[in-house]
Amino acid sequence: MSIPAGNPELLKAQYRAFSRQLPMMYLILMTSTWAVAATHMAYAPYWLTIGMPMAMTVFSGYRVAHWWRSRRIAPTPEIAAQALNRTNRMASGIAITFVTWSLLLFPYGDAYAKSHLAFYMAITVISCIFCLTHLRPAAIKVTVIVDSAFIVFFAMTGQPTLLATAINIALVSIGMLVILMINYRDFTRMIDAQLRTEALGNENLRLANLDSLTDLPNRRAFFAHLSKCFDAAERDGSRLAVGIIDLDGFKPVNDLYGHAAGDRLLVVVGQRLAGLCAPRNIHLSRLGGDEFALIVSEVLNDADLGAHGEELCAALRAPFYLPEAMVQISGSVGFAVYPEMAASSEELFDRADYALYHGKRSKRGNAILFSADHNAEIHRDARIEQALKIANFATELDVVFQPIVDIRTERAIGFEALARWTSPVLGPVSPALFIPVAERAGIISRLTRPLLEKALTTAQHWPADMRLSFNLSAYDLTSPESALGVVSTIEKSGFDARRLDLEITETAFMHDFGQVQKSIEILRNLGCGISLDDFGTGYSSLSRLHALPLTKIKVDRGFVTNLHERPASYKIVKSLLALSGDMKVDCIVEGVETKEEMATLRKLGGELVQGFYYSPPMSAREIPGYLTERAAVAKAG
């Protein structure tokens, strides 16, 4: 008999149902009341036939207007509870008032008028039960009050017809109350089912927008939130920034300690980043893999944005303590800001991604803000990509060669083949520009075959002890077809594969390592040497290196520049030389340009050197003269 105060959704559902049903109940009461008053107008006094119906009509009209307006209200549980409690209390008063008025009219009028009054009381209780279906206590109160008075009063009249009518209406009311109970139970169950369905839908929506590993918003949630934030920034004329974070060194952790350790690392990374982003109201998401993304809605200036990016990078450089081991990684961040550098949310994300890509190439482990220079690079790279797609590589590509010298004998032991491209549209294009573009566009393998054919054709005319080094892209190793294509080119050339060193970079390991390993084994079985290029700049674990049949490692020139003035570089090169000795592979030091660098390398025990100190890259026709010159130097020495 009480209001279900502990079920807020049921309260609101009852309120919404009442806003539609109670106006109808009051209209039925008013029309029925005036119909009874009209039949008794000739018998009863005016205060009963006019005064009381008018008062009841005014009250009913007020309640009709109140509930009619309530249809537009989205009630809170508190408002709904107040309204239902008020209706529950008023139900008794309304029932008593209408019953009292009916009984006061009974003495007046003929038998037909009395029958009309009995019908009025019956139709009143039935209509109230129907209209109060969703408020069980009120329906029961009205039924008990009306039927009790109905039965008792008509029983006292001594008229069998009226008594039978009263009992009949009472039985019908009881049946209707049973139906009301069933409907009310079904109504509450329906509301509970809707709540469970809504909760399940909300949970599914939450899970669909949540990264199950880190509990951060996922890629889908990120782009949905970015769209909203971009619309708000566009509307308000405010600045908006997107940042993309990519972890550096995560894959070796995964490879060395297993995927479970990698997952634990991602969880801790997410927690560490969230701790820095939450106080600044920055939206953090995990895009997938080892990539995270930021949406910064309150961008004051680029300096603050860059400072926050550097703070994130510094946090990622701090050690992570896992059950398996203490690991150290780093992270690069690329930012782009609206409206200066993007006109749409998609462009904003793409430019942040480009800034990240550029940062990983040039300033790995730092924050990079997309700039006008990057925008120019995008347009430049787009022109290069279009020119590459229509290029005739057989005629437009050329090969130059840079010698590799044994500093113990001062003799050249081989040459590295380097690509050159002269586009009829763009003119000469640096390999530092077109090689990365070709890799991103997925057309690098189309360059490999003509370049390798030209290099092998040239090397056919060299002395028998002269080696050729040739760079392979990761894409040349990540499918059996590509690897077999390289093998076919070598075999068709007639060049002795034992004189060929194929150079790969550590980025090749970032792809399908199992397939890369198989491809390398195929090339090694053919007789080719395998060199690891730019050693020390990637994130390969030593276990990975040990699993490959390497014959040489090449130290990146970044460690060699001003080697004599940089103690850290000195120690790194020294360690790499020692490592190559332990692995029993040759070590070639690239990028040697000055006498001081050469002197330092001699002191460290370096043996094989490549760089401008000995010679810049040269054309094929210059090689015989250069070999003669080096032979003379070696003889003189």
Order of alpha helices (4+ residues) and beta strands (2+ residues): alpha-alpha-alpha-alpha-alpha-alpha-alpha-beta-alpha-alpha-beta-beta-alpha-beta-beta-beta-alpha-beta-alpha-alpha-beta-beta-beta-alpha-alpha-beta-alpha-beta-alpha-beta-alpha-beta-alpha-beta-alpha-beta-alpha
